[in-house]
């Protein structure tokens, strides 16, 4: 009871000076004028705020200090010491003062001065606090506080971390000692521990005023009680976990790098990802430079990198803790030259990562030759840097420079190890991206070289086309298209898609396109052509499997063993306006009639090429003049955003809409259905049908009698006169005579003669026999065998095509339009 009475008496002695009033606080601006005055300051010196605000702070001193005794306050972040102050009533008092140099929210600079009102004498409960707080522990920083959360005692490590002695801190709160958010958070945790009795925990990473470098602390706050359960105060124990903290941060950076670096096969993006991971976790500024010699050239050994004593590097990416990377001396994409002996050049030459302090001769000699780089180092306060070479698969790619200026701690050896790990991961990804870019460029070049460079001249259809290589990781595929003029003014339209991606798929596409043109040249029907093409794809698959077994695994991104393809082959005849189509696993074509109705043509489904043994079926339909026939690959209608049926519906809607031209229509289709970077190759072929006018075609039935050959010649000559082609009459009569005579002698009726006046003059003789004539060289005394040889010599080209009812022998002559 006696002890409790003493406590009550002490509380009454301080009267209203409790809580905030136990600390005297004053604000002084850079000119030495008092701008703030607390209730505690009023209690300490006797002045109310109205009497002191606006006065010089020096007027509060008991004696004016000499200039030699004053430190350079403007350069100090904090000051503490004992000041002799003059009370309002005139007596002199000694006060221990802690001053913080601050920058408030308004951007001005001022000083916050704090001092304890109750003095710095030890409290009579300090011994109990020391016993309960175990201040003699050498393994952690321990401090004890009273129930007002004011310092009473600290261990030696606690005093060292804050840079203040017990006498400097006694009676102050943590918010007085640390004038930043950390102090506020500490007080909040202590107050909760004091009120609830529950141990509180926090971690922080910062540089305390008494430390030369940043430390990470693991701090526990717990309430102190005596054996009787009386609350004495609160204690904090802080364990220095800096090494564990940095080890954890390094592991986090490595884990983050494994998921973030290399998300795309793009060199620039990969370099940017490395920079984003390293800043600010490891460095304040980073630059990623690749050898300028890699721009389209093969890798070079390190000893061959220096040209004329200087190393040319292209800036691919950089990143900074400051927006816009103001520290950079060159912009991304620009080339800078580094002299021999400079840190980047030495790292690349030696192949080793090196850690530098800016004051070292290697840095000083380098930047001495570069005024801009030197000024940036001074302006931003760079103090340490690391240069790490980028090497992958024994290829030298470039160098990464890590630098610190805002982070107070210089790089350590552990940081160098982490930088090497990040650079190694990035180098592999950059090399993959570079190789992919190079191989994709090669594949695109090959793909485009194997596609039609320009469409052949023909009058059956007006055609527009588009080809887009894939923009995703899959790479270039094997999509192709073709327009092939056929006999009888007909035209073949082809669109196909080879399974797989890469150079192999592009090469396979070229072989299939050549095969289709060869098969089309012998006038095979669409279903028969696909049957022969199916056999070819099967043989290619067997060849590829043999190559793969011999060479081992296929190269990354390439397919070899799985050779397959889809194809749609259509033949349009402008004379009859009939179109015959067959498909092998390919999407259905779209036909837009002249009235604007867009429909899918129900071409019978056929298996993809390469399966073998399954039949293909053709369909024939009539297309009015002006109809729009659209062939495409599945990359046009497949998307992650919608299913194939939706893609087909969107395609039909676009095709049915108005368009200025076929080229504009193609652009509209691609813009409507495709993203900026399509996931697969796209081939699109749009053809508007034409019809050959009836007056450009003449047909006669020929009786199987040799006497009718003369009538056939006369009919042909008369028709040529009508067309104004009398100059071609002699050759045409000879061709008609030979072909009709052969049909009468060697074929079966009915026999038909047809002349077509298109871009060329076409003479056709059809019969019911399936036997095709063969051109041969007649011997000296042979009576026959010279007719087809003369036809071949006198015409531009000739050939035979089989029909469902026999065959047609045709010959073309070059003539001028009339």
C-alpha positions in Angstrom: 0.0 0.0 0.0 2.9 2.3 0.9 4.5 1.8 -2.6 1.2 2.4 -4.4 0.8 5.7 -2.5 4.2 6.8 -3.6 3.2 6.1 -7.2 0.1 8.2 -6.9 2.1 11.0 -5.3 4.5 11.0 -8.3 1.7 11.1 -10.7 0.2 14.1 -9.0 3.6 15.8 -9.0 3.7 15.9 -12.8 0.1 17.0 -12.9 -1.1 17.4 -16.4 2.3 16.5 -17.9 1.5 13.0 -19.0 1.4 11.3 -22.4 2.6 13.6 -25.2 3.5 16.3 -22.6 6.3 14.2 -21.2 8.3 15.1 -24.4 9.4 18.6 -25.3 9.2 19.1 -29.1 10.2 22.1 -31.1 10.5 22.8 -34.9 13.2 25.0 -36.2 13.4 26.0 -39.9 16.6 26.3 -42.0 16.9 29.9 -40.9 17.0 29.1 -37.2 13.5 30.3 -36.5 11.1 28.5 -34.2 8.1 27.2 -36.2 6.6 24.7 -33.8 6.3 24.4 -30.0 4.7 21.6 -28.0 3.0 21.4 -24.6 6.1 19.5 -23.3 8.4 22.3 -24.5 6.2 24.8 -22.7 6.5 22.8 -19.5 10.3 22.4 -19.9 11.2 26.1 -20.6 8.1 27.9 -19.4 7.3 29.7 -22.7 3.8 29.3 -24.2 3.8 28.9 -28.0 2.6 32.5 -28.6 5.7 33.8 -26.9 8.2 31.7 -28.8 6.9 31.1 -32.3 8.8 33.2 -34.8 11.7 33.9 -32.5 15.3 32.8 -33.2 16.0 29.4 -31.6 19.4 30.8 -30.4 17.5 33.0 -27.9 16.7 29.9 -25.9 20.3 29.0 -25.3 21.9 29.9 -22.0 25.0 31.2 -23.8 25.8 31.7 -27.5 28.1 29.0 -28.8 31.2 29.9 -30.7 31.3 29.2 -34.5 34.1 26.7 -34.1 32.0 24.6 -31.7 29.1 24.2 -34.3 29.1 21.2 -36.6 28.0 21.5 -40.3 24.3 21.0 -39.4 23.1 21.2 -43.0 25.0 18.0 -43.9 23.7 16.0 -40.9 20.6 13.7 -41.0 20.5 13.8 -37.1 22.3 15.4 -34.2 22.2 14.7 -30.5 23.9 16.2 -27.5 23.5 18.3 -24.4 22.4 21.9 -24.6 22.5 24.6 -22.0 19.0 26.3 -22.1 17.6 29.4 -20.4 14.3 29.0 -18.6 11.7 31.7 -18.9 12.3 32.6 -15.2 16.0 33.0 -16.0 17.5 29.9 -14.4 19.9 27.7 -16.5 19.1 24.0 -17.2 20.9 21.2 -19.0 18.8 19.2 -21.5 19.8 16.3 -23.7 18.4 17.1 -27.1 17.9 14.8 -30.1 17.4 16.7 -33.5 16.2 15.2 -36.7 16.9 16.9 -40.1 13.6 16.4 -42.0 12.0 17.1 -45.3 8.2 17.6 -44.7 5.5 17.0 -47.3 5.8 20.6 -48.5 9.3 20.0 -49.7 11.0 22.4 -47.3 13.7 21.4 -44.8 13.5 21.8 -41.0 14.7 20.4 -37.7 12.6 18.5 -35.2 14.1 18.9 -31.7 13.0 16.5 -29.0 13.9 16.2 -25.3 12.5 14.4 -22.3 10.8 16.7 -19.8 11.4 14.5 -16.8 15.2 14.4 -17.2 17.6 11.7 -17.8 17.9 10.2 -14.3 17.3 6.5 -13.9 13.8 5.5 -13.0 13.5 3.6 -9.7 11.7 0.7 -11.6 14.6 0.3 -14.0 16.2 -2.5 -12.0 13.0 -4.5 -12.2 12.7 -3.8 -15.9 16.3 -4.9 -16.4 15.7 -8.1 -14.6 12.5 -8.9 -16.5 13.9 -7.7 -19.9 17.2 -9.6 -19.7 19.3 -6.7 -21.0 22.5 -8.6 -20.6 21.7 -10.9 -23.6 24.6 -10.7 -26.1 22.8 -12.3 -29.0 20.1 -9.6 -29.6 19.3 -5.9 -29.3 17.0 -5.6 -26.3 15.3 -2.5 -25.0 12.7 -1.9 -22.2 10.1 0.7 -22.0 7.8 1.9 -19.2 4.0 1.9 -19.4 4.1 5.2 -21.3 6.2 3.5 -23.9 9.2 5.5 -23.0 12.8 4.3 -23.1 14.3 3.1 -19.8 17.2 0.9 -20.7 18.8 -0.8 -23.8 21.4 -3.4 -24.3 24.7 -2.5 -25.8 23.7 -3.8 -29.3 20.5 -1.9 -29.0 22.3 1.3 -28.3 24.8 0.7 -31.1 22.0 0.1 -33.7 20.3 3.4 -32.9 23.5 5.3 -32.4 22.4 6.7 -29.0 23.2 5.9 -25.4 20.7 5.1 -22.7 21.2 8.6 -21.4 20.3 10.1 -24.8 17.2 8.0 -25.2 15.8 7.7 -21.6 12.4 9.2 -21.4 11.9 9.4 -25.2 9.5 7.4 -27.2 10.4 5.5 -30.3 8.7 8.1 -32.5 11.1 10.6 -31.0 14.1 8.5 -31.8 13.0 7.4 -35.2 11.1 10.2 -37.0 9.7 7.9 -39.8 6.9 5.4 -40.3 9.0 2.6 -38.8 8.9 4.4 -35.4 5.1 4.7 -35.6 4.7 1.0 -36.5 7.0 0.0 -33.5 4.9 2.0 -31.1 1.7 0.5 -32.4 3.0 -3.0 -31.9 4.3 -2.1 -28.4 1.0 -0.5 -27.4 -0.9 -3.6 -28.5 1.5 -5.9 -26.5 1.1 -3.7 -23.5 -2.7 -3.7 -23.7 -3.4 -7.3 -24.6 -0.4 -9.1 -23.2 0.1 -10.9 -26.5 3.5 -11.0 -28.0 3.8 -9.0 -31.2 6.2 -9.6 -34.1 7.4 -7.5 -37.0 10.2 -7.5 -39.5 11.8 -4.5 -41.0 14.7 -3.7 -43.3 16.3 -0.3 -43.1 19.4 1.5 -42.1 19.1 2.7 -38.5 20.8 6.0 -37.6 23.6 4.2 -35.8 24.3 1.7 -38.6 26.6 2.1 -41.6 24.5 -0.3 -43.8 21.0 -1.6 -43.9 20.1 -4.4 -41.6 17.1 -6.7 -41.4 15.6 -7.2 -38.0 13.3 -9.7 -36.6 11.7 -8.0 -33.5 9.4 -9.3 -30.8 7.5 -7.1 -28.4 6.2 -8.5 -25.1 4.7 -7.2 -21.9 6.8 -7.1 -18.7 5.3 -8.0 -15.3 6.7 -8.5 -11.8 6.0 -11.6 -9.8 2.9 -10.1 -8.4 1.4 -9.5 -11.9 2.0 -5.7 -11.8 2.6 -4.4 -15.3 6.0 -2.8 -15.5 6.2 -2.0 -19.2 7.1 -3.6 -22.5 10.3 -5.0 -23.9 11.6 -5.5 -27.5 14.1 -8.0 -28.6 15.6 -7.6 -32.1 17.6 -10.3 -33.8 19.8 -9.3 -36.7 18.7 -11.5 -39.6 20.4 -9.5 -42.4 22.1 -12.5 -43.9 19.0 -14.6 -43.8 17.0 -11.7 -45.2 19.3 -11.3 -48.2 19.6 -15.1 -48.7 15.8 -15.2 -48.9 15.6 -12.2 -51.2 18.2 -13.9 -53.5 16.2 -17.1 -53.6 13.0 -15.1 -54.3 14.8 -13.3 -57.2 16.0 -16.5 -58.6 12.5 -18.0 -58.4 11.0 -14.9 -59.9 13.6 -15.0 -62.7 12.8 -18.6 -63.6 9.1 -17.7 -64.2 9.5 -14.2 -65.6 12.6 -14.4 -67.9 12.0 -16.0 -71.2 8.2 -15.8 -71.4 8.5 -15.1 -75.1 10.9 -15.9 -77.9 11.7 -12.2 -78.4 15.3 -11.0 -77.7 14.2 -7.5 -76.6 11.4 -8.7 -74.4 13.7 -11.2 -72.7 16.3 -8.5 -71.9 13.5 -6.3 -70.5 12.3 -9.1 -68.3 15.8 -9.5 -66.9 16.0 -5.8 -66.2 12.5 -5.8 -64.5 13.6 -8.7 -62.2 16.9 -7.1 -61.2 15.5 -3.6 -60.4 15.0 -2.8 -57.6 15.6 -6.2 -56.0 19.3 -6.3 -56.7 20.3 -3.0 -58.5 19.2 0.6 -58.9 20.1 0.6 -62.5 20.8 -2.2 -65.1 21.7 -2.2 -68.7 21.6 -5.1 -71.1 23.9 -4.8 -74.2 24.4 -7.3 -76.9 27.3 -7.4 -79.3 26.6 -5.3 -82.3 28.5 -7.9 -84.4 25.6 -10.3 -83.8 23.3 -8.2 -86.0 22.9 -10.8 -88.7 26.4 -12.3 -88.3 27.5 -15.6 -86.8 29.0 -15.8 -83.3 32.6 -14.8 -82.8 35.1 -15.9 -80.2 35.8 -13.5 -77.3 39.3 -12.7 -78.6 37.9 -11.5 -81.9 35.3 -9.1 -80.4 37.6 -6.1 -80.2 37.8 -4.2 -83.5 40.4 -1.4 -83.5 40.7 -1.6 -79.7 37.0 -0.8 -79.1 34.0 -3.0 -78.4 30.7 -2.2 -80.1 27.6 -3.0 -78.0 24.0 -2.4 -78.9 21.7 -1.4 -76.0 18.8 -3.8 -75.9 17.2 -2.8 -72.6 17.8 -0.8 -69.4 15.8 -0.2 -66.2 16.1 2.1 -63.3 14.5 2.9 -59.9 13.7 6.3 -61.5 11.0 6.6 -64.2 12.5 6.9 -67.6 15.9 5.7 -66.6 17.6 9.1 -66.6 21.0 7.5 -65.7 21.3 6.0 -69.2 23.7 7.6 -71.6 22.3 5.8 -74.7 18.8 4.8 -75.8 17.7 1.2 -76.5 18.6 0.3 -80.0 21.7 2.6 -80.1 25.3 1.3 -80.4 28.0 2.5 -78.0 31.7 1.7 -78.1 33.7 0.6 -75.1 37.5 1.0 -75.0 39.8 -1.8 -74.2 40.3 -2.0 -70.5 36.8 -0.8 -69.6 34.8 -3.1 -67.3 32.3 -4.3 -69.9 35.0 -5.0 -72.4 37.2 -6.8 -69.8 34.2 -8.9 -68.6 33.5 -10.0 -72.2 37.2 -10.6 -73.0 37.8 -12.7 -69.8 34.4 -14.3 -69.6 34.2 -13.5 -65.9 31.8 -11.4 -63.8 33.6 -8.6 -61.9 32.6 -6.3 -59.0 33.8 -2.7 -58.9 33.7 0.3 -56.7 33.3 3.5 -58.6 36.5 4.8 -57.0 38.6 2.1 -58.5 41.1 3.0 -61.3 39.3 0.8 -63.8 36.2 2.9 -63.5 38.0 6.2 -63.2 40.1 5.7 -66.3 37.1 4.5 -68.3 34.7 7.4 -67.5 37.5 9.9 -67.8 37.2 9.5 -71.6 33.4 9.9 -71.5 32.2 13.2 -70.1 28.5 12.3 -70.3 29.0 9.0 -68.4 31.2 10.7 -65.9 28.6 13.4 -65.2 25.8 10.8 -64.7 27.9 8.9 -62.2 28.5 12.2 -60.2 24.9 13.3 -60.6 23.2 10.2 -59.4 25.9 9.1 -56.9 26.9 5.7 -58.3 29.1 3.9 -55.8 29.4 0.3 -57.0 28.7 -1.8 -60.1 29.0 -5.3 -61.5 29.7 -6.4 -65.0 28.5 -9.9 -66.0 29.0 -11.4 -69.4 26.1 -13.0 -71.2 27.3 -16.4 -72.6 25.3 -19.4 -73.6 26.3 -22.6 -75.4 29.8 -21.3 -75.6 28.6 -18.3 -77.6 29.4 -14.7 -76.3 26.3 -12.6 -76.6 26.9 -9.4 -74.6 27.2 -8.0 -71.1 24.9 -6.9 -68.3 25.9 -4.0 -66.0 24.3 -3.8 -62.6 24.8 -0.5 -60.6 23.8 1.0 -57.3 23.4 4.6 -56.3 20.2 5.0 -54.2 20.8 1.8 -52.3 23.4 2.7 -49.6 25.1 -0.7 -49.4 27.7 -1.5 -52.0 27.5 -4.8 -53.9 29.0 -7.8 -52.1 30.3 -11.1 -53.4 27.0 -12.8 -52.8 25.4 -10.2 -55.0 27.9 -11.0 -57.7 26.9 -14.7 -57.5 23.2 -13.8 -57.8 23.9 -11.5 -60.8 25.8 -14.3 -62.5 22.8 -16.6 -61.9 20.3 -14.1 -63.3 22.6 -13.4 -66.3 23.1 -17.1 -67.0 19.3 -17.7 -67.1 18.7 -14.7 -69.3 21.6 -15.6 -71.6 20.1 -19.0 -72.4 16.7 -17.4 -73.0 18.2 -14.6 -75.2 20.2 -17.2 -77.2 17.0 -19.3 -77.6 15.1 -16.2 -78.8 17.9 -15.1 -81.1 18.2 -18.6 -82.7 14.4 -18.8 -82.9 14.3 -15.4 -84.6 17.0 -16.3 -87.0 15.5 -19.7 -87.9 12.0 -18.2 -88.1 13.3 -15.6 -90.5 14.9 -18.3 -92.6 11.7 -20.3 -92.5 9.6 -17.3 -93.5 12.0 -16.6 -96.4 11.9 -20.2 -97.5 8.1 -20.2 -97.1 7.6 -17.1 -99.1 10.0 -18.2 -101.8 8.1 -21.4 -102.3 4.7 -19.6 -102.6 3.6 -17.9 -105.8 5.5 -14.6 -106.3 2.9 -13.5 -108.8 -0.2 -15.1 -110.1 -0.3 -16.4 -113.7 -2.4 -14.7 -116.3 -5.7 -16.3 -117.0 -9.3 -15.1 -117.6 -11.4 -17.7 -115.7 -11.3 -15.9 -112.4 -10.2 -12.6 -110.7 -8.0 -13.6 -107.8 -6.7 -11.9 -104.6 -4.7 -13.7 -101.9 -3.0 -13.2 -98.5 -0.5 -15.2 -96.6 0.5 -14.5 -92.9 3.1 -16.5 -91.0 2.3 -17.4 -87.5 3.2 -14.8 -84.8 3.3 -17.1 -81.8 6.0 -19.5 -80.5 4.8 -22.2 -82.9 6.7 -20.5 -85.7 6.2 -20.6 -89.5 3.9 -23.4 -90.7 3.3 -25.0 -94.1 0.3 -23.3 -95.4 0.2 -22.7 -99.2 -2.0 -21.6 -102.1 -1.8 -21.7 -105.8 -3.5 -20.7 -109.0 -2.8 -23.0 -111.9 -4.0 -22.4 -115.5 -5.3 -25.6 -117.1 -6.3 -26.6 -120.6 -9.5 -25.4 -122.1 -9.3 -22.0 -120.4 -9.9 -23.7 -117.1 -8.1 -22.8 -113.8 -7.2 -24.8 -110.7 -7.4 -23.2 -107.3 -5.5 -24.8 -104.5 -5.1 -24.2 -100.7 -3.2 -26.6 -98.4 -1.8 -26.9 -94.9 1.2 -29.1 -93.9 1.2 -30.5 -90.4 3.9 -29.0 -88.2 6.0 -25.8 -88.1 9.5 -24.6 -89.0 11.8 -25.1 -91.9 10.9 -28.7 -92.3 7.2 -27.9 -92.7 8.0 -25.1 -95.2 10.2 -27.5 -97.2 7.5 -30.1 -97.2 5.0 -27.5 -98.4 7.3 -26.7 -101.3 7.5 -30.3 -102.3 3.7 -30.7 -102.2 3.0 -27.5 -104.1 5.4 -28.7 -106.8 3.7 -32.1 -106.9 0.2 -30.5 -107.2 1.4 -28.4 -110.2 2.9 -31.5 -111.8 -0.3 -33.5 -111.3 -2.5 -30.6 -112.4 -0.4 -30.4 -115.6 -1.5 -33.8 -116.7 -5.2 -32.8 -116.2 -6.1 -35.2 -113.4 -9.6 -34.8 -111.8 -9.6 -33.3 -108.3 -10.3 -36.6 -106.5 -7.7 -38.5 -108.6 -5.1 -35.7 -108.0 -5.7 -35.9 -104.2 -5.2 -39.7 -104.3 -1.8 -39.4 -106.0 -0.9 -36.6 -103.5 -1.9 -38.8 -100.6 0.5 -41.5 -101.8 3.3 -38.9 -102.0 2.7 -37.6 -98.5 2.9 -41.2 -97.2 6.2 -41.7 -98.9 7.5 -38.4 -97.4 6.5 -39.6 -93.9 8.4 -42.8 -94.4 11.5 -40.9 -95.5 11.2 -38.5 -92.6 10.9 -41.4 -90.1 14.1 -42.9 -91.5 16.0 -39.6 -91.3 14.8 -39.2 -87.7 16.0 -42.7 -86.7 19.3 -42.0 -88.3 19.9 -38.5 -87.0 18.4 -38.9 -83.5 15.8 -36.5 -82.0 14.4 -33.8 -84.2 15.6 -30.2 -83.5 13.6 -28.2 -81.1 10.6 -26.5 -82.8 10.7 -28.8 -85.8 8.6 -31.8 -86.8 9.9 -34.5 -89.0 8.3 -37.9 -88.4 4.7 -36.6 -88.4 4.3 -35.6 -92.1 0.8 -34.9 -93.0 -1.3 -32.2 -94.8 -4.8 -31.1 -95.7 -5.7 -29.8 -99.1 -8.6 -28.4 -101.1 -8.4 -28.6 -104.9 -10.9 -26.9 -107.2 -11.2 -26.7 -111.0 -13.3 -24.0 -112.6 -14.4 -24.0 -116.3 -15.4 -20.6 -117.5 -17.1 -22.1 -120.6 -19.6 -24.3 -118.7 -19.3 -22.3 -115.4 -19.0 -25.6 -113.7 -16.7 -26.0 -110.7 -15.4 -29.4 -109.5 -13.9 -29.7 -106.0 -12.4 -32.3 -103.7 -10.9 -31.9 -100.3 -8.6 -33.9 -98.0 -9.3 -33.0 -94.4 -9.6 -29.3 -95.3 -12.2 -26.7 -94.2 -15.1 -26.2 -96.5 -14.9 -23.4 -99.0 -17.4 -20.5 -98.9 -19.3 -19.4 -102.0 -21.0 -16.0 -102.2 -23.5 -15.8 -105.0 -24.0 -12.6 -107.0 -27.0 -11.7 -104.8 -24.8 -11.7 -101.7 -25.8 -15.0 -100.1 -22.8 -16.7 -98.5 -22.9 -20.5 -98.1 -20.5 -23.3 -97.4 -20.1 -25.7 -100.3 -20.9 -29.2 -99.2 -17.7 -30.8 -100.6 -17.6 -34.5 -99.4 -15.2 -34.9 -96.6 -11.9 -36.7 -97.3 -9.2 -37.9 -94.9 -6.1 -35.8 -94.4 -3.2 -36.6 -96.8 -0.8 -39.2 -95.6 -3.3 -41.7 -94.0 -3.4 -43.8 -97.2 -6.0 -46.3 -98.5 -9.1 -44.1 -98.1 -10.9 -42.7 -101.2 -11.6 -39.1 -102.1 -14.8 -37.9 -103.6 -15.4 -34.9 -105.9 -18.4 -32.8 -106.3 -19.5 -30.6 -109.2 -21.5 -27.5 -109.0 -22.5 -24.6 -111.3 -21.2 -21.1 -110.3 -23.0 -18.2 -111.8 -20.7 -15.5 -113.3 -19.6 -13.1 -110.5 -19.7 -15.7 -107.8 -17.1 -15.5 -105.1 -15.2 -18.7 -104.2 -13.1 -18.4 -101.0 -10.5 -21.0 -100.0 -8.6 -20.7 -96.7 -6.6 -22.6 -94.1 -7.9 -23.4 -90.6 -5.7 -20.6 -89.0 -8.2 -18.1 -90.3 -11.2 -19.5 -88.4 -9.6 -21.0 -85.3 -9.0 -18.8 -82.3 -8.7 -19.0 -78.5 -11.5 -16.5 -78.3 -14.1 -18.4 -80.2 -14.8 -21.9 -81.7 -14.5 -22.9 -85.3 -18.3 -22.6 -86.0 -18.2 -19.1 -84.8 -15.2 -18.4 -86.9 -16.9 -19.7 -90.0 -20.0 -17.6 -89.3 -17.9 -14.5 -89.0 -16.1 -15.3 -92.2 -19.4 -15.7 -94.1 -20.7 -12.4 -92.7 -17.6 -10.5 -93.8 -17.6 -12.1 -97.3 -21.2 -11.3 -97.8 -20.5 -7.6 -97.1 -19.7 -5.0 -99.8 -16.1 -4.5 -100.8 -14.4 -2.1 -103.2 -12.1 -4.8 -104.5 -10.9 -8.3 -103.8 -7.8 -7.0 -102.2 -9.8 -4.8 -99.8 -12.0 -7.8 -99.1 -9.0 -9.9 -98.1 -7.7 -7.1 -95.8 -11.2 -6.9 -94.2 -11.3 -10.6 -93.6 -8.0 -10.7 -91.9 -8.7 -7.6 -89.8 -12.0 -9.0 -88.6 -11.0 -12.6 -87.9 -7.4 -12.4 -86.8 -5.5 -11.0 -83.8 -2.4 -8.9 -84.4 -0.2 -12.0 -84.0 -2.0 -15.1 -85.3 -1.3 -18.3 -83.5 -1.0 -20.2 -86.8 -0.2 -19.6 -90.4 -3.0 -18.3 -92.6 -3.5 -18.7 -96.3 -6.5 -17.0 -98.0 -7.5 -17.2 -101.6 -10.5 -15.3 -103.0 -11.6 -15.8 -106.6 -14.5 -14.1 -108.5 -15.7 -16.2 -111.4 -15.9 -15.1 -115.0 -17.8 -16.8 -117.8 -16.5 -17.0 -121.4 -19.0 -15.5 -123.8 -20.9 -17.9 -126.1 -19.6 -16.2 -129.2 -16.0 -17.1 -128.1 -16.8 -20.9 -128.3 -17.6 -22.9 -131.4 -18.5 -26.6 -131.3 -19.2 -29.2 -134.1 -20.1 -32.8 -134.1 -17.8 -34.8 -136.5 -19.0 -38.0 -138.2 -16.6 -40.9 -138.0 -15.9 -40.7 -141.8 -12.5 -39.6 -143.3 -14.5 -37.5 -145.8 -15.7 -35.1 -143.0 -12.1 -34.0 -142.2 -12.3 -31.4 -145.0 -15.6 -30.1 -143.6 -14.0 -29.8 -140.2 -11.1 -27.8 -141.7 -13.6 -25.5 -143.5 -15.7 -24.9 -140.4 -12.6 -24.0 -138.4 -11.4 -21.6 -141.1 -14.8 -19.9 -141.3 -14.9 -19.4 -137.5 -11.5 -17.9 -137.5 -12.6 -15.4 -140.1 -15.5 -14.4 -137.9 -13.0 -13.9 -135.0 -10.6 -12.0 -137.2 -7.9 -14.6 -136.8 -7.3 -15.4 -140.4 -3.5 -15.3 -139.8 -3.9 -18.4 -137.7 -6.0 -20.3 -140.3 -3.2 -22.3 -141.9 -1.8 -23.7 -138.6 -5.3 -24.3 -137.2 -6.4 -26.2 -140.3 -3.4 -28.4 -140.0 -4.1 -29.1 -136.3 -7.8 -29.8 -137.0 -6.9 -32.1 -139.8 -4.4 -34.1 -137.7 -6.5 -34.4 -134.5 -9.8 -35.2 -136.3 -8.1 -37.7 -138.6 -6.5 -39.5 -135.6 -9.9 -39.6 -133.8 -11.6 -41.1 -136.8 -8.9 -43.7 -137.3 -8.0 -44.7 -133.8 -10.8 -43.6 -131.5 -14.5 -44.2 -131.0 -17.5 -41.9 -131.7 -19.0 -39.6 -130.8 -16.3 -37.2 -132.0 -16.5 -33.4 -131.3 -14.4 -30.5 -132.5 -14.4 -27.3 -130.4 -12.5 -24.0 -130.8 -12.2 -21.6 -127.9 -11.0 -18.0 -128.4 -9.5 -17.0 -125.0 -6.1 -15.5 -124.3 -5.0 -18.2 -126.8 -6.7 -20.1 -129.5 -7.6 -23.5 -128.3 -8.4 -26.4 -130.5 -10.0 -29.5 -128.8 -11.1 -32.8 -130.3 -13.0 -35.2 -128.0 -13.9 -38.8 -128.5 -15.2 -41.7 -126.5 -12.0 -43.6 -126.3 -9.8 -43.6 -123.2 -6.6 -44.5 -125.2 -4.3 -41.5 -125.4 -2.0 -40.8 -128.4 1.8 -40.7 -127.9 4.1 -38.5 -129.9 7.0 -40.4 -131.5 9.7 -39.7 -134.1 8.9 -41.3 -137.4 11.6 -43.2 -139.4 12.5 -42.2 -142.9 10.1 -44.5 -144.8 7.2 -44.5 -142.2 3.9 -43.4 -143.7 2.6 -42.0 -140.4 3.8 -40.8 -137.0 4.6 -37.2 -138.0 1.3 -35.6 -137.2 1.6 -35.0 -133.4 5.2 -34.0 -133.9 4.0 -31.2 -136.3 1.3 -30.2 -133.8 3.8 -29.9 -131.0 6.1 -27.8 -133.2 3.4 -25.4 -134.4 1.6 -24.8 -131.1 2.4 -23.3 -127.8 1.5 -26.5 -125.9 -0.7 -29.5 -126.3 -1.9 -32.4 -124.3 -4.6 -34.9 -123.4 -7.1 -34.9 -120.6 -9.4 -37.7 -119.7 -13.1 -37.3 -119.0 -15.8 -39.5 -117.6 -16.9 -40.4 -121.2 -13.5 -40.6 -122.9 -10.7 -38.1 -123.6 -10.0 -34.7 -125.1 -6.9 -33.8 -127.1 -6.1 -30.1 -127.1 -3.6 -27.7 -128.6 -3.0 -24.0 -127.9 -1.8 -21.3 -130.2 -0.7 -17.8 -129.1 -2.9 -15.2 -130.9 -3.6 -11.5 -130.4 -7.0 -10.4 -129.0 -9.4 -9.0 -131.5 
